[in-house]
Amino acid sequence: MIVIAAIMDGLDGTIARLIRGTSVFGTEVDSLADIVSFGVAPAVLIYAAVLEPYGILGVMFAFLPLLGGMLRLARFNVMATSGAPRSKWFVGMPIPTSALLLAGFYLYMHGHTEVDADARIWFSLNLAVSLLMVSPIPYRKLPGTITKRDKRTWIPAIIVILAASAMIWNPDFALFPMMLIYMLSGPVEWAIEHLRKGKLISGDADSAETATTAPRRRAAKRPRRSER
């Protein structure tokens, strides 16, 4: 049901834009649906299936993604209603991705291993997705639609086809690796971008220092006519 909700979440925005039915009311309703489908549902699933034996500690860690997702959606709504221009990037990991990651890991462990995952993995995974949702790390928007006029529309089309084929082939195996790659892509691209900026700044500083400290050559005196 979480996977089906994610598919519907990818379609509702596209349909609303196609029929020009976007509104502030729709944004708020969408956020309420997201917090239930991708916040409450995964938290209850993980607690009931894995973390219930750990008492209050299990409750706290199971519902961490719910708290992170709530803050993430609140920030998104503020940005959407403040008139900020649309961007190709999300600020923080989207809440549907975190829900699909947790649900996908649960399906992966129960579908391909005979031993349940160590509870420490669940604790770490819940903490990681919660922090990434409230972080300022930019994430690329998943190619949910290919109707936009772009020079490279074939790239999102291929990604959608490959992802859909993998899900049809073996959803228990394909979902978690895809979501894990997406989760790691944000911090990796963020780190690479900061390293590039650091190199550019250091390069500009070195060139400026070279320009100010390099000795200037004195212009050679032109000989007078009597000396020629």
C-alpha positions, 0 to 999 in steps of 0.5 A, a space after each residue: 500500500 505504501 508503494 501504491 501511495 507513492 505511485 499515486 503521489 507521483 501522478 497527482 501533481 502531474 495531473 493537477 498541472 495538466 488540468 491547471 488545478 493547482 491551488 494552496 488548498 491542494 498543496 495542504 491536502 497533499 501534505 496531509 495525505 503524504 504524512 499519513 501514507 509516508 510518515 504514519 504508515 511506515 512508522 507503524 509498520 516498522 514498529 509492529 514488525 521489528 522494533 516493538 520488543 524494544 519498548 519506548 526506545 523502539 517507539 522513539 526510533 520507529 516514529 523518527 521518520 514521522 517527525 522528520 517527514 512532518 518538518 520536511 513537509 512544513 518547510 516545503 509548504 512554506 517554500 511553496 506558498 512564499 512564491 519561491 521559483 520552482 527548482 529542479 532540486 528538493 531541499 532535503 530528501 523527499 518523504 516518499 523516498 524515505 517511506 519507500 526505502 524503509 518499506 523496500 528494506 522490509 520487503 528485501 529482508 523478508 523476500 531474500 533472506 531467511 534471517 531478519 535484519 539486526 535491529 541496529 540496522 533499523 535504528 541506523 536507517 531510521 535515524 539516517 532518513 530522518 536527518 536527511 529529510 530535515 537537512 539542507 542537502 539538495 536532492 534531484 527530483 525523480 523523473 515522474 513525468 516526461 511531458 515537459 519540453 526539454 532537450 533531453 527528454 529521453 533520459 528521464 524516459 529511460 530511467 522511468 522505463 528501467 525502474 518500472 521494468 525492475 519493479 515488475 520483474 522483482 519488486 521485493 529485490 529492486 525497490 530497496 537498492 534503487 531507493 538506497 542509491 537515491 538516498 546516497 546520491 544527495 550527500 555525494 553530489 553535495 560533497 562533490 559540489 562543495 569540493 569543486 567550489 573550494 577548489 575554485 575559491 582556492 584557485 581564484 585566491 592563488 591567482 589573485 595572490 600571484 597577480 599582486 606579488 609577481 614582480 613587474 618588469 621595468 620597461 626597457 628605455 628606448 635609446 635616444 636618436 644620438 645613441 643610435 
